[in-house]
Amino acid sequence: RMKLLQQVYVFHDWTAAELQRVAHVMKRKTVSRNTTVIRQGETSDCIYFLVSGKCRVLKTALLSKSEQRLLGANSSSESAIAGGRHLLEINTLRAGQYFGELPLLDPRWQQHTASV
């Protein structure tokens, strides 16, 4: 657990004792495939470390018609959702990476959805 915490930038200047206190309260959570862990716009009080598997980072965006054509997105697209909005995959995280740290520092940062 300490190794995981030492990889996170926001903890880079924490002492071993401080990291140990955080490591002590960490919990392992197994998540099923196609599960949303954090939803865009909702607050979170956790940082998530991927031990195995992958996690898609998604963002809901309102696209203009020209942007939809550029991205090949249309109303029948898998990415299309209500009101002309589209769910765009902006990153894929893999084992050894983490997410959810920024909302711990500032709740305004919760601007993406993370699904495993």
N, C-alpha and C positions, 0 to 999 in steps of 0.2 A: 504493500500500500504506500509505503514511503516513496518508493521508486516512481509510482504513478504521480504522486503529488509533486515530486521534484521536476517532472516534465512540464508542469503547468507554469506559464510565464508569470501569472499573478502571484505565485508562491515563490518566485526565484530568490527573494531576499529574506524569506522566513527562516528562523532558526530550526534546528532539528527538534527541539522541544515543542515548538509551535506546530510543526508538521506532524509530530507524534500525536498531539491532541486531536488534530483533524483526522488522522488515520484511525484513531481509536473509535471514532463515531461513524466511519464509513461502513456502508452495508452493500453486500452483493445483491444484485437484482437481475434475474433472468427475464428477458423480454422475448415474447414470441414474434415470429416473422410478421411483417406488415402491421406492426403496432406503432402508433404515434406516441412518442415519449414526451415531447414538448410541442405545443401548438402555438403557431404564430399569434402574437397578441396576448397570450396568457403569461402570467408571471411564473417563475420557477425558483425554488430555493435549493436546487441541487446542481452539482456538477456530475457529469456522466463520463465514465471512462469505458471505452470499448475494449474488452478483453478478447473477444472473438467476433467474427461476423463483420457486417458493415452497416452504416447508417446513412440514409439519404437526407440531405439538408435541402428543404424546399421553401420557396417564397411565393406567396400569392401576389399577383401583380395584375393591374388593369392594363391591357395592351391595346394600343391603337390598331386600326385595321392594317396599316402598313407594317407595324411590328409583328402582327399575327402572320402576315404573308411572309415576312422575312424569316421568322422562326418556323414557318410551316405549320403553325397552329391554326386550327379552324374550329368551328362549333362542334364538330364530331370528334375532335382530338381528345385523346386520353387526358390531356392537361387542362381541357376546358372545364370551368366550373361556372356557377350562376353569375349573371350580370356582366358578362364579358370578361370576367376574371380568369386567369390561368394560373395553374400551379406549376412553377418552374423549378427544376432541380438545379441548384446552384453549386452543390458540392457533394462528394461522397466520402465519408470518413471510414477508416478501417481500424482494425485492431491496433492498439497502442495510441490512438488519438482520443481526444476528449471534446466535449461540448457542454454548454450550459454555464460556463464560468462568467461570462460577461453580465448576465442579469443579476448575478450575486453582487456585483459592484454597482450596477445602475439598472433598475427595472426597465428603462426605456430601450435597452438593448434587445429585448425579446421580440425580434422582428422576423424570425424564421421558424419553420416547423421542422422537427427532426423525427424521422420514422426509420425503424429498423426492419 
